[in-house]
């Protein structure tokens, strides 16, 4: 036996097509750019290991004498693939410990072949990064993970040296460079990590497989769009109460433009090489980056490019929809019936990659058009999304991993948003896109309620993860699911307040607070919770409490965010309304308001801060259709010229109608009608009648006739928005009493002495009916003002 054998001939080591990918496992990156953390056959799948495959998966030999024992190094380096478990498996930690032990033992063996040694160092670095990403090294409970960071650095260094010495191990050099960038990002060496990826991209040769360049570019995009690393210590409880972090890490504008530049390079290379799927991925990535950065001016063009790549085209939904033909028309009616509308047909996708891309594209486009207040563009895309989900499109990538086959070289494996997140996110997107709160079963409320029910049902089902996912990936999915439930509760609270379902709103507010504290995400929702309380107090005729909650929401919100600007707008509106009441009613301005309200701040005078209000109006510009309409309403109340006020209100009405936001539309109609009561009575009456219908619809019971019994607790629900309905009813009859409506800014342009519109039109019967309705509405407003007070005791006096 030769005691000094010659080394085997060097062979080119190249991963199988199903195991090549780059990694970015920070846990906070874009789901479309996070790649599975292994290109090593030993850590991707057991069957892809060539030495082990040839001996374990061949047909059984004819006799036991032909069996040969595996070399210890081959067995140890392949053990991690045999022991791999998803992060939610009960033996996941055991598999990590045993895999680390096996690789450490392998590296202590003498005379290792270069490919085995490089593979062992790479596997040790990948497993170490999984341990770090899962937070095991930060916990004293897992003593075996202590000091893993230094071991990972050593593994990266030793593996890189071996890969540089042997050209056949170039694939490992690429993977080790990506792992080194991950570690640098975790260590808060952001610039260093980005430079490492850039150096890797510049060092690639034309002969390298295309998946190497694509995965490196995707990793660089991830680093540019996630400026904060996953290595973060949780704040102390005292600090949590005083600081509200942003809902997601926000990169700087410079980083956003740099990421968009890399995306363009990725698309250009994919188009030049005719890699259509990679080009599609780049287009969806650009859209995602633009939406996350709030660069709304460029989003529409990005949506169109993505839809063209997928062969999609939509026609804006017509509003209003044609009415269905009546079953009986009566005598003299025409017998022609309108043909039924053709059933919508949508493109379905069988390929897993295209299915994932179209779901992401549709959700992002729905978010954009909802933000822009274009309900007609939202409707067909939302219908297509529902059709795709009904066809079980998410089952095509059950663990959130998709594979892009390339003509040459291995495939590119990309990790996208987990399908469990997409499934529940569809309910949230559907609820948020339906702005109309009027009706017996408004879709905004239906989608939010169904989403919460589905969330509870899905919470007990096990989530599918790939074997190379880390505990950090699992924690990120769980946190996103918790945030989706909080968002669904927020939607349900908002629509309940709009519909005057105050008990439901208060109950869900308590559930939201408990949920966010349970999952340790309360700081992320503190400002929004305060804004909900402000809207609730505003609707309950409690201006002082509403003002305090508006200011609390603005203080805790991220400056310039939607919640921050909405809180400032609410504060400006309520100050305008209260100032008008004070100037007209004097010391009796609190009559008709809630008796549970706090004292109005003494520093708030009667004069309106026009300059401060106009600053808020400027902040509302460009914040979406809803705040654009609010800005028009505020500017109409600040301007002293009637013609300009009418112009602003007209624009606000167009925006609210385009967005199908009937809650805001009812207020704008009331404000416009107040300008035409004296000059155009017929026009004012038409607008008031529409406003009256909308006010009644804001709280209509689920079924016709439900809760119609007078004297019961359901009476406020039947009348809908009682303060607004009463204000409209009094305008019909020409009564001069001043009542507080939902948004007090209406008082700045309303008239308190108006003609009797119905009497002027000669409708005496309608006058009597309106008088009875006003009596019921007056009682409903009175009950609303006394809400929360103890019921008066019945005192019986007996005659002696």
Protein Blocks (a to p, Z undefined) as FASTA:
>chain_A
ZZbdcddddddddddfklgccddfeopacfklcccfbfbfklmbmklpmklmmmmmgccd
fbfklpccddfklmmmmmmmmmgccfkbfklmmmmmmmmmmmmmmmmpghiafklmmmmm
mmmmmmmmmmmmnommmpmklmmlgoklmmmmmmmmmmmmmmmmpmklmmmmmmmmmmmm
mmmmmnopmklmmmmmmmmmmmpcfklcfklmmmmmmmmmmmmmmmbcfbdcdddfklmm
moccdfbdcddfklmmmmmmmmmmmmmmmmmnopaklmmmmmmmmmmmmmmnopaklmmm
mmmmmmmmnopacddddddddddddfbgbehiafbdcdddddddddddfbfklmmmmmmm
mmmmmmmmmmnopaklmmmmmmmmmmmmmnommmmmmnopacdddfedcddddddddfkl
mmmmmmmmmmmmmmbfgdjbdfklmmmmmmmmmmmmmmmpccdddfkbcfklmmmmmmmm
mmmmmmmmmmmmmmmmmnopaklmmmmmmmmmmmmmmnopmmmmmmmmmmmmmmmmmmno
paklmmmmmmmmmmmpcghiaklmmmmmmmmmmmmmmmmmmmmnommlmgoiafkbccdd
fklcfbdcfklmmmmmmmmgonajklmmmmmmmmmmmpmbfklmmmmmmmmmmmmmmnop
aklmmmmmmmmmmmmmmmmmmlmmmmmmmmmmmmmmnopafbghiakaghiaklmmmnop
mklmmmmmmmmnopabdcddfblmlmmmccfbdcdfklmnopaklmmmmmmmmmmmmmmm
mmmmmgoiacddddddddZZ
